Amino acid sequence: MNRLRKGDEVIVITGKDKGKRGTVSKFVTADKVLVDGINLVKKHTKANPMTGSQGGIVTKEMPIHISNVALLNPETQKADKVGFRVEDNVKVRYFKSTDKAVDA
């Protein structure tokens, strides 16, 4: 079980987008995620008449390493560490600072 899941609200803790918030939209690999509006880059694309795509400069989101983002605690509005515990024979995530469940 990962500390982050698709749809989680995260905050960037290091890098060029430090302090920005976004939602995890996709796991690219086990340790890289796509976050909405984070790590935007300009990509030069070549026109392809076979598919009808136009060439030019496109802004797109690139994956960011999972260690560079942290789960956002909605109570404190700050980045927080996540732990695991078993409640009623179900493994749940919880915020370490407030000791409350993430998904509750």
N, C-alpha and C positions, 0 to 999 in steps of 0.2 A: 504494500500500500504506500503510495507516494504521499509526501507532505502537501503537494499541490495537486489540484484536479482541474479539469476543464470547467470554465465558468467561475473560477475563484477570482476575487478582487486582489490584485497584487500591487506592490510598490517597488520601484527599481531602487536598489540600495547602492549600486556602484556603476560607473560608466558615464557615457555622454548624456544619458537620459535620467540621471540620478534625481530622485524625488518625484518623478512622474508616476501616475497611477494608471492602471489598465486592467482589463479582464483577460484571463488566459483563454485563447480561442482554440489552440491546437497544440498537441505534443508532437513535435517533429521527430525527435528521437527520445530515448529515455532521459537524457539530460539537457535537452533544448526545447524551448517553448516559444510559440508565437503569442505575443501580447498585443491587443488592439491599440494602435496609435503609438507604439514604442519601437525604437530601433528602425526608424524609417530611413531608407537609402534611395538615392537616385540611380536608376539602372538604365543604361543606354540599350535600346532594343533595335534590331534590324527589321525592316519591313519584310513581310512575307506575303506575296500576292496569292499564293496557293490557298492560304487560310483567310485572306482578306485583312490581316492585321497590319496596322499602320506602324511605321517606325517612329522613333523619337525617344525622349527622356521620360521614364515612368518612375513614379515614387511608389515604393512597395515596402512592406514589412519584412524584416529578416528575423530569423530565430535569435533568441537571447539565451545564454546559459542559465540553467535553473539556480545556480548559486548566486547570480546577480539580482535575483528578485526574492521578495519575502512576502508572506501572506499578510494582508492588511487586516488589523483588528478593528472592527466597526465601532467598538466602544471608545477606544483611546485614539482612533484615527492615526495609528502608528504601525510600523512593521513589527511583527511579533514572531517568536519561535513557536513551532508546533510540536506537540508530543502525542503519543498514542497511549490509550488505556482501554481496558475491557470493561464494558458496562452491560450487564444482562446478557453475557455471552456474545456481545457484538463489539468489534474493535472500532473505536471512535477517535477522531482527532480532537485535540483541545489546545487552547492558547495557554502557554506556560505562564504568562504574566497574570492573567485573570482567572486561570484554572476553570474556564468555561468551555463547553463543547463548541466546535467550529460550525457544525451543521445544524445546531439546534435553533 
